[in-house]
Every structure is written in C-alpha cells, then in structure tokens.
Amino acid sequence: MLEMLNRRASLIVILVLLVPYYQTYGQRSISKGPESTYFGYYKPREPTSLNELPDAIRRRVEEHLKARLGDEFYSKLRLSGGQIVDFSELYRVEPEARNYKWKIFAYSLNFLLAEPKKGIKAYHARILLDSDGNTLQEVDLPWIAMHPEKASIISLGEARRIAAKHKFPLSRSNVEISYNTERDSLVWTLEYKLKGSRYSWVDRIIRINAHSGEVISIGNAERSY
C-alpha cells in the first residue's frame, strides 16, 4: 500500500497541466497557455481576481511584479487564473501530500499578456508564492525594470523572417514563445522535422532572442515517440 501511495505521489508531483504553446505551421498568432498543478482528488480554489487574495498577499504580489516589470508593463497584464491551496484540506484529501519532495505553493497565479500586433494572442506568465507571499518561482517574464529594452518584443512575423534567412521552411515550421531563465529573456523558437520516421526523427531548431532578434542557437535535436 505504501509503495502504491509513493507512486501516486510521484505522479502528482510531476503532472503539470499545460495548454499547448503553439499552433501549427503558418500561424499568424500564437498562444502560450496557463499552467496548473494536479493534486489528485484535491481541487484548489481558482481565483478570478487578485481581490480574492488576502490583502497582504495581494499587495505583496503587486509590489513585486511592479518592481520586476515596471508600472507600465505591469499595467498590460491581467490575472488569467491560478490556484489557492488550503493546506489543511489538501492534507485531509491527500494525506500523502505531506511527503512531497517539493515545497507546495500556497498561491499559483497566471497573468495574461496579449500583444496581437506582435502575433502574440495570449501569453500566460505564472508565479508561485508561499503562504507569506514570498516568491517560490519567479514570473515567466524578464526583469524589465532593470532592463527596459526587454519591454520590447519583436513580432512573430519578424521571428519568421529571421528563421527564413537561415533556410527554415516556414510552411512546415512550428513556432513557440517562452521565457528563458538563463538569459532572462523571452525567446522565439521555430522547429521543423528534418528527417526520420513517425516514431523517431530529427528536428531542426532555431532560437531567437525575442527582444533583440539575435539568433541564440541553431541545431538539431533527436526526438522519439
């Protein structure tokens, strides 16, 4: 029984629900979906407004995001969902949660950024907080207050033009945008199937700094199903 519970707990730890990052091929706009964590039979409350948070937590997260993103960029965001964990209820419904090998967040908040003129239909950035409002996982956006140039994002069309210069076939290239923690930047990624079969293949990938247009890397990656 204990082994079964441990296996189940391990599955709960790694299972994060993600909306797909991209549509397919010659898209005119893309979306990066919101994230949520699966807690088995326990269902956290899902806020629709920051006003549903305790006042102290709301003020702290707002202050943090404004300090990181700057007032102007922060004003572009709106809460797009999240999870509020009631620990007593979580432990009642899922007793094995006490044994998780990771620190359970108290608040998971998704913030929507929409830049339709840049080809970004919806980009959901997530931040995780503990019960005191301390940041457990930073929001998926650059430190714009420190680097104001990162408030600017090159368009999907420009990213595709850069990829085309490097022989990427746009008619069969997937595109996504994501946050790179090492570079503290958003990154456009385009990839297409270079060769292989249905179950084993090689993708050609280009990564482009979404603020400067700099080509970060071009290379191949082996995939299998």
Backbone torsions as a table, in degrees:
resi	resn	phi	psi	omega
1	MET	NA	-43.9	179.8
2	LEU	-61.6	-39.6	179.3
3	GLU	-63.4	-40.4	178.9
4	MET	-63.6	-41.3	179.1
5	LEU	-64.9	-39.4	179.0
6	ASN	-64.2	-41.0	178.3
7	ARG	-63.2	-43.0	-179.3
8	ARG	-64.5	-41.8	178.7
9	ALA	-62.1	-38.5	178.9
10	SER	-63.7	-39.4	178.5
11	LEU	-65.0	-40.7	-179.7
12	ILE	-64.3	-37.4	-178.6
13	VAL	-62.3	-43.0	-171.2
14	ILE	-91.6	-12.5	-174.1
15	LEU	-86.1	105.7	174.9
16	VAL	-116.3	129.6	-177.7
17	LEU	-84.9	124.0	-177.7
18	LEU	-124.9	134.2	168.0
19	VAL	-78.5	138.4	-175.8
20	PRO	-52.8	145.3	-177.1
21	TYR	-75.8	-27.2	-172.6
22	TYR	-144.2	160.6	169.1
23	GLN	-92.7	-164.0	-171.3
24	THR	-115.0	135.6	169.0
25	TYR	59.7	-125.3	-166.3
26	GLY	-75.2	47.6	-175.8
27	GLN	-70.4	149.5	176.7
28	ARG	-95.1	-16.5	176.2
29	SER	-151.0	158.4	-179.0
30	ILE	-130.8	166.9	176.3
31	SER	-137.6	140.7	167.4
32	LYS	-112.4	117.3	-170.7
33	GLY	-78.2	166.4	176.7
34	PRO	-71.7	157.9	179.7
35	GLU	-113.8	150.1	173.0
36	SER	-146.3	159.1	-178.6
37	THR	-109.0	137.9	-178.5
38	TYR	-89.5	127.0	-179.6
39	PHE	-117.3	33.2	179.6
40	GLY	67.6	-128.3	-177.3
41	TYR	-78.3	-14.5	179.2
42	TYR	-82.2	131.6	-179.4
43	LYS	-116.7	106.6	178.7
44	PRO	-63.4	155.6	174.3
45	ARG	-69.2	142.9	-177.0
46	GLU	-113.9	106.0	-177.1
47	PRO	-73.7	148.5	174.9
48	THR	-113.2	-4.4	-179.8
49	SER	-150.2	147.4	175.8
50	LEU	-64.3	-20.0	179.1
51	ASN	-68.5	-12.5	177.0
52	GLU	-81.0	-9.9	176.4
53	LEU	-84.9	154.2	171.3
54	PRO	-55.1	144.9	-174.2
55	ASP	-53.7	-42.8	-177.7
56	ALA	-64.3	-38.9	179.7
57	ILE	-70.5	-43.2	179.1
58	ARG	-58.7	-47.7	-179.8
59	ARG	-62.1	-39.3	-176.2
60	ARG	-68.5	-42.8	-179.5
61	VAL	-69.6	-37.4	176.9
62	GLU	-63.5	-44.8	178.8
63	GLU	-62.9	-40.9	-179.8
64	HIS	-64.0	-47.2	-177.5
65	LEU	-67.5	-36.8	177.2
66	LYS	-67.2	-37.9	178.5
67	ALA	-67.8	-32.7	-179.1
68	ARG	-83.0	-41.1	-171.4
69	LEU	-102.8	-17.6	-172.5
70	GLY	85.3	150.9	-176.0
71	ASP	-60.5	-41.6	-175.2
72	GLU	-64.6	-48.5	-179.3
73	PHE	-68.2	-39.6	179.2
74	TYR	-59.2	-33.9	-178.0
75	SER	-65.6	-16.8	178.5
76	LYS	-79.7	-14.9	-173.8
77	LEU	-93.5	154.4	169.9
78	ARG	-143.1	148.7	179.0
79	LEU	-61.9	129.8	-178.6
80	SER	-119.1	15.9	178.0
81	GLY	132.0	-177.9	179.1
82	GLY	160.6	-164.2	-179.7
83	GLN	-143.2	136.5	174.7
84	ILE	-117.6	119.0	-174.2
85	VAL	-93.9	125.9	170.9
86	ASP	-95.8	104.3	-170.7
87	PHE	-64.0	-38.9	179.9
88	SER	-63.2	-39.5	178.9
89	GLU	-72.2	-39.5	177.2
90	LEU	-58.1	-47.9	-177.3
91	TYR	-70.0	-27.6	176.3
92	ARG	-69.9	-44.9	-176.5
93	VAL	-79.0	-37.7	-177.6
94	GLU	-127.9	77.4	-175.9
95	PRO	-55.6	-31.9	-178.5
96	GLU	-68.3	-11.3	177.9
97	ALA	-60.8	-23.4	177.0
98	ARG	-63.3	-20.2	-175.9
99	ASN	-101.8	7.3	178.4
100	TYR	-56.7	143.1	179.6
101	LYS	-90.2	15.4	178.5
102	TRP	-135.4	153.7	-178.5
103	LYS	-78.4	121.2	-178.4
104	ILE	-75.0	130.3	177.7
105	PHE	-74.9	155.5	173.0
106	ALA	-93.0	-32.1	-177.9
107	TYR	-136.4	127.6	170.9
108	SER	-118.5	120.7	-174.8
109	LEU	-125.5	129.8	175.6
110	ASN	-104.8	133.5	178.9
111	PHE	-120.0	131.6	-176.2
112	LEU	-91.7	130.0	169.8
113	LEU	-116.4	125.4	177.0
114	ALA	-121.2	124.2	177.3
115	GLU	-130.4	71.3	-173.8
116	PRO	-58.0	-33.9	179.3
117	LYS	-68.7	-20.0	177.9
118	LYS	-95.6	0.6	-178.8
119	GLY	85.7	12.7	178.3
120	ILE	-104.2	98.8	-178.8
121	LYS	-68.1	-43.4	-178.8
122	ALA	-160.3	121.4	174.0
123	TYR	-121.7	115.8	-177.6
124	HIS	-101.0	119.2	-179.6
125	ALA	-105.1	130.6	-174.9
126	ARG	-107.7	142.4	172.4
127	ILE	-131.7	141.8	179.4
128	LEU	-115.1	136.2	-177.2
129	LEU	-129.5	152.4	172.7
130	ASP	-87.3	-175.3	-173.4
131	SER	-68.4	-16.2	176.9
132	ASP	-96.6	-0.7	-179.1
133	GLY	89.8	6.9	175.3
134	ASN	-73.1	145.7	-177.4
135	THR	-77.7	121.5	174.0
136	LEU	-94.0	-34.8	176.7
137	GLN	-140.8	124.6	-175.3
138	GLU	-67.5	153.2	178.8
139	VAL	-61.9	146.9	-176.1
140	ASP	-79.9	53.9	178.4
141	LEU	-145.8	152.0	-177.1
142	PRO	-68.1	166.1	175.6
143	TRP	-81.4	78.7	-171.7
144	ILE	-70.9	-32.7	178.8
145	ALA	-60.8	-33.0	178.0
146	MET	-84.7	-30.6	-178.0
147	HIS	-128.9	79.7	-173.6
148	PRO	-57.1	-26.5	179.8
149	GLU	-62.6	-20.6	-178.8
150	LYS	-81.2	-1.0	172.2
151	ALA	-71.6	-20.4	179.7
152	SER	-90.9	135.3	-179.8
153	ILE	-125.3	127.0	176.8
154	ILE	-70.4	151.7	-173.4
155	SER	-74.8	162.1	172.7
156	LEU	-56.9	-41.9	179.4
157	GLY	-60.4	-41.5	179.3
158	GLU	-67.0	-40.6	177.8
159	ALA	-61.6	-40.1	178.6
160	ARG	-67.3	-37.5	177.6
161	ARG	-64.3	-39.3	177.8
162	ILE	-64.2	-43.6	179.1
163	ALA	-63.3	-38.8	179.9
164	ALA	-61.9	-35.0	177.9
165	LYS	-63.3	-22.0	179.1
166	HIS	-104.5	28.2	171.7
167	LYS	68.3	26.2	175.3
168	PHE	-84.8	127.3	178.7
169	PRO	-76.5	102.8	-172.4
170	LEU	-64.6	-25.7	-177.9
171	SER	-68.7	-15.6	178.3
172	ARG	-135.7	29.6	177.3
173	SER	-107.7	129.4	172.4
174	ASN	-80.8	152.3	179.9
175	VAL	-131.2	141.1	171.9
176	GLU	-142.8	161.7	172.7
177	ILE	-127.7	138.3	-177.4
178	SER	-151.4	169.2	179.2
179	TYR	-98.0	129.5	178.0
180	ASN	-104.3	114.8	-175.0
181	THR	-68.4	-36.3	-177.7
182	GLU	-64.6	-39.6	179.9
183	ARG	-93.3	-7.1	-175.0
184	ASP	48.1	51.3	-176.7
185	SER	-146.9	153.9	167.1
186	LEU	-77.7	147.1	-175.9
187	VAL	-134.3	129.5	169.3
188	TRP	-84.5	133.1	177.0
189	THR	-125.8	126.1	174.8
190	LEU	-117.9	140.2	177.9
191	GLU	-149.2	152.1	175.8
192	TYR	-145.6	158.8	179.5
193	LYS	-74.8	117.7	-178.0
194	LEU	-84.1	-43.7	-179.8
195	LYS	-165.6	167.5	175.0
196	GLY	122.5	-173.9	-177.0
197	SER	-107.0	-171.3	-179.2
198	ARG	-66.3	-32.3	-173.3
199	TYR	-106.5	-11.6	179.1
200	SER	-149.1	123.0	-174.1
201	TRP	-153.3	174.5	178.3
202	VAL	-123.1	126.7	176.2
203	ASP	-99.2	143.6	171.8
204	ARG	-98.7	129.7	-170.6
205	ILE	-130.9	136.3	171.4
206	ILE	-125.2	135.6	177.7
207	ARG	-117.7	131.1	-173.4
208	ILE	-126.6	129.3	175.3
209	ASN	-60.5	122.0	-173.4
210	ALA	-78.0	-2.1	177.9
211	HIS	-104.8	-39.3	-175.3
212	SER	-105.9	-20.1	-174.8
213	GLY	83.6	2.5	178.4
214	GLU	-64.6	135.4	173.8
215	VAL	-78.3	116.0	-177.6
216	ILE	-80.2	-44.0	-179.2
217	SER	-162.2	153.4	171.4
218	ILE	-135.6	131.0	-179.4
219	GLY	-173.4	-176.9	-178.7
220	ASN	-111.2	151.4	176.9
221	ALA	-137.9	129.5	178.1
222	GLU	-79.2	135.7	179.8
223	ARG	-125.8	156.0	174.9
224	SER	-152.3	158.2	-177.7
225	TYR	-125.8	NA	NA
